[in-house]
Amino acid sequence: MIDGKGKQQFTETTVYNAEEAAAGAQAGIDVLRAWDPVVSEVVSAAPTTFITAGIAFDAYETPDQILAAAIRAVSAGADAVYTPRGLGVVEMLAHEGIPVQGHVGLVPRKSTWVGGLRAIGKTCEEALRLLQDFKDLENAGAYAAEVELVPPETLELINSKTSIVTYSIGCGGAGDVIFLFMEDICGDIENPPRHAKSYGDLRGLRQKIWEERLMALKAFKSDVDAGMFPGPGKSATMPEDEKRAFQEALEHF
């Protein structure tokens, strides 16, 4: 992806288990991001796909814990590690030779600091601060950054001034990698964000599965209540002569 920066565009999505990883790989998605506890099964399901291990902000408290998790992830086969933590953590991971991806643009958990869930970099002043964030990540040793809700005009100009591989979510087509969450792509969420597009209807299918399950359970209970289940043919039978012998034996038990 570093070699492809500015030459071609890649795709990324999230996966949460081996089944989703296999689907992503078969679909030809270039990068799969998985939380660090499931990296091993994801790598097994998609052995030739670039795997980024995500280390959640609240998963580990101390730098040593984060480093240990990152080492476990790359040892399990992850090609890179994503962290939303500060520059110190990025620098620590990079110092250990771990390809690391940071985060710039909107940080949802900090949205109240910037006036809510909004685009970052719509003004010249804010765009310059954003560029500095990229430079800080570069200096810390990051190879890439998730860029969230930045105007495509801003990211396009910044992208030409940074060596960072940009994973774009909600930034139009200006990034090196176009990223969407699996649940958004597959239509598995009730209210997807504006920047997302659903290409499937998993939520609708899950609702149909729920309705089918509920119907079956109600029918089972109704049959039992009515004495209709279990019926003939649903259990083994005892030959009549054996039954009579057993009845006689019971009289002397």
N, C-alpha and C positions, 0 to 999 in steps of 0.2 A: 504493500500500500504506500509505503514511503516512496518507492520508485514510480508508482502510478500517480502520485500527487500532481494535479494540474493536467494530467493526460487522459485519465479515465475516472469514471465514478463507480463506487462500490456500494453495496447494500449491507445493512445490519439490522438484526432484530434480536429480541430477548427470547430466551428459552428457559424453561423451568424444570424440565425433566428429559429423559432420554427419548421419549416419543416425539416431543416437540423438536428436539435437536435433529432427529432423523428426518423429520418433515422439512425442516429448514435446509438441511444439507441436500436432500433430494430436489428441493425447489431451486437450488443453486444460489442461495443467499451466501454472500461472501464472508460475513462475520457474524458469529453467534455470541451473544453475551449471556453468561449464566452466573448466578450468585455462587460464591466460592464453595459452599457445601456440596453442590451437585456437579462440580466440574468433572470429576472422574467419570460419572455415567454419561455426561454430555460428550466428552471426548471419545468415549467408547462408541457412542452412537453416531458421531460425526468426525471420524478420525482424520479426514483430509481437509476439514474446514478450519479456518482461523477462529480460535476461541479466545474471547476476552473474559477473564474472571472478574466479576463485579464484587467489590468489597463494600457492603452497605455502610453508611455513615454511622449507624447505631449498632453495628454488629460487634465492634471491638472498641475498647476505650483507649488503650495505651499504644504508643508507637511500636513497642515490642510485640504486642498482640497482632497488630496489623501486619508487621513484617513476617511474623510466623505464618499468618494466614496466606499471605502472598507467596511465600516459599512453598507452602503446601499446594497451592493452586498450580504454580508452574511445574512443580514436581509431578502433579497429576496430569500434566499435559497442556495446561493453558499457555497460549502464546503471548498474552499480555495481561495486565491487571488494570482495572478501572477503579479510581478512588475519587470521591467527592471531597476528600479532606484537604487540608491546607498544603502550602508549598513545602513545609518541612517534611511531611509524609511523602510527597512526590519525590523530593530530593533523596530521602532515605531509601526508597525503593529503587530509584534509578542508580544510586551508588552501589547497590547490590547486583546491578546488571539486569534488573527486571524491567522489561518494556512497560512503561506506565502511561496511562491516559488520565488526564485531569478533567476538570469541568469549568467552563466559562459561560457567561451569559446569565440567563435567569437561573437562580437556585430556588426552587419552590419553597423549601423550608425557611428561606430568608425573604420571602416575597413581601412581608409586611415592612421590611426595611426600605423597599424600593417603590412602595405605593401599590402593592398588590401583584397579581399574576399578570405581567405585562411584558412587552418586548423590551429588550435592552440594546441600546446603541442607536436610537432614532435621532439623536442629536450629535453634532460634531464633538462636543465635550465628552459625552458618554462613549462615543465610538473610540475616542483617543484613550480613554480609561480601559476600554475593552482590549484595545491593541496592547496596552501595557500588561494586561493580564496574560495575554498570549506570550509576550516576551518574558514575563516572569516564569511561566511554565517552561518555556524553552530553556531558560537559565537554570531551572531546577532539574532539568534532564528529561522532561516528558517528551514522548514521541508524538502524542496525540492529545486531543481534547474533545469531549462532548460539548457541543455548542448549542445552547437551548434558547429558543425564541429571540433570535437576533435578525433584524431585517436583512434580506438577501443582498441588498445593495451594500450594506456595511460589511457583511462577511466576505463578499466577493473582493472588496478592496483590501480587507485585512489578510485574506488568504494569499494574496500575492506578496505579502510582506512578512510571512512567517513560514518556517519550516515545519510547523506543527501540522499533522494530519487532522483535518477537521471533520468530526462526526456530527452532521447537522440534523437536529430535530426541531422542526418549526422554523427553519431558516430558509425556506424555499429550496432551490436547487443549487445553492452556492457552495455547499460543502463538498469535501472529497468523498465522504461516505454519507449516504442518506439513511437515516436511522428512524425506525418506528417500532413501538412496542408490539409484540406478538398479539396481545389482546385487541389492540386497535386495528391491526391489519386484518385479523380474522373475524372482526365484528363480535367480540366477546365482552363488550362493555356497554353499559346502558347509555352513558352520555360521553362519547368520545370528544377529545379536545378539537378545536377548530382546525389545527394544523394536520390532523390525522385523516386518513381515508380508510374505510372498511371495504375489504375485498371479499368478505364472506359473511356468514350469519351464524356463527357458533352460538351466540346467545339465544337466537331463535331455536336452534337445534337442541340446546340444553333445556329450553322451556318445553319442547315437544317430548324430550326424554323424561322430564319431570312429570308431565301429564300422563305419559304412557306408564310410568312407574306407579303413579297414584291410582290409575285405573286398575292396574293389575293387582295391587295390594287390596283395594276395595273389593274386587271380584273374589279374591282368595278368602277374605274374611266373610263375605256374604255366603259363599259356598259352604264354609265350615259351619257357620251359624245355622244354615238350612239343612245340614246333614248330608250335603251333596259331595263333600270331599273329606277324606279320601273315599273314592268310589271303587267299583269293581276294576280289577286290572292294575290298581295302583299299589298293590302290596303282594307279598308272597302268600301262597295258600298251603294249608296243612291237609294232607290226604285224609279222607273221612275215616279210614280204618285206624290211622295214627291218632286222630282226634278222639275216637272212641276208646282206644287203648289208654290215652292220656287221662280221659275222664274217669275211667275205671281205676287208674293208678292214683288219682287224686282222692278217691274215696278211702284209700288206705294210707294216705300220707299223714 
